[in-house]
Amino acid sequence: MRVFRAALDGAGFSVLHQLSHRFADGGQGVTGMFLLSVSHATFHTFPEHGYMAVDIFSCGSADPQAVLNVLTQTFAPHTVHTRQVDRGER
């Protein structure tokens, strides 16, 4: 949560609330959610599979790619797959 929060702050997002849940049923995964002034950001970890999913839904001027860059530098994954989805009207 701390790394993701710092990345959001550094990229210019305004975090209104945050929460997380650690799964204790044999997995060690964590799900976290940040309510942003311009939408939301979430993550889901699956350590038993070496996998983390991230979603940043934003309609403001803050840079989601800057957040992903920090997460990639911090966690140094073997592979990264990204998909940008343009939503709404242009």
C-alpha positions in Angstrom: 0.0 0.0 0.0 2.8 2.4 0.9 4.6 2.1 -2.4 1.4 2.4 -4.5 0.3 5.4 -2.4 3.6 7.2 -2.8 3.5 6.5 -6.5 0.0 8.0 -6.8 1.0 11.1 -4.8 4.1 11.5 -6.8 2.2 11.3 -10.1 -0.2 14.1 -9.0 -3.2 12.0 -7.9 -5.2 13.1 -4.9 -6.1 10.2 -2.7 -9.3 10.6 -0.8 -9.5 7.2 1.0 -7.7 3.9 0.9 -8.4 0.4 2.1 -6.9 -3.0 1.8 -7.7 -6.6 2.6 -5.1 -9.4 3.3 -6.4 -12.9 2.5 -5.6 -15.4 5.2 -7.1 -18.5 3.6 -3.8 -20.0 2.4 -2.9 -17.4 -0.2 -1.0 -14.3 1.1 -2.6 -12.0 -1.4 -3.7 -8.5 -0.8 -6.3 -6.4 -2.5 -6.1 -2.6 -2.2 -8.2 0.3 -3.3 -7.6 4.0 -3.5 -10.5 6.3 -4.0 -9.1 9.2 -6.0 -10.6 12.7 -6.5 -10.7 11.7 -10.2 -11.8 8.1 -9.9 -9.9 5.1 -8.4 -6.9 2.8 -8.5 -6.8 -0.8 -7.4 -4.3 -3.7 -7.1 -4.6 -7.4 -6.5 -1.6 -9.5 -5.6 -1.3 -13.3 -6.1 2.1 -14.1 -4.6 1.6 -17.8 -5.0 1.6 -17.1 -8.8 4.1 -14.2 -8.8 1.4 -11.9 -10.2 0.1 -8.5 -9.4 -2.8 -6.8 -11.3 -3.2 -3.0 -11.3 -6.0 -0.8 -12.5 -5.8 3.0 -12.6 -9.0 4.6 -13.7 -8.5 8.3 -14.2 -10.2 11.2 -15.8 -7.9 14.0 -14.7 -4.5 15.3 -15.7 -2.4 13.1 -13.4 -0.2 10.5 -15.2 -1.1 6.8 -14.6 2.0 5.8 -16.5 4.2 7.5 -13.9 2.5 5.3 -11.2 3.2 2.1 -13.3 6.8 3.2 -13.8 7.4 3.5 -10.0 5.7 0.1 -9.4 7.8 -1.5 -12.1 11.0 0.0 -10.8 10.2 -1.0 -7.2 9.0 -4.6 -7.8 11.2 -5.4 -10.9 8.9 -7.9 -12.4 10.1 -10.3 -15.1 7.4 -9.2 -17.5 4.9 -6.3 -17.6 1.8 -6.3 -19.7 -0.1 -3.0 -20.0 -3.3 -2.1 -21.8 -4.7 1.4 -22.0 -8.4 1.7 -22.4 -9.8 5.1 -23.5 -13.2 5.5 -21.9 -16.0 8.1 -22.4 -16.2 10.9 -24.9 -13.2 12.6 -26.4 
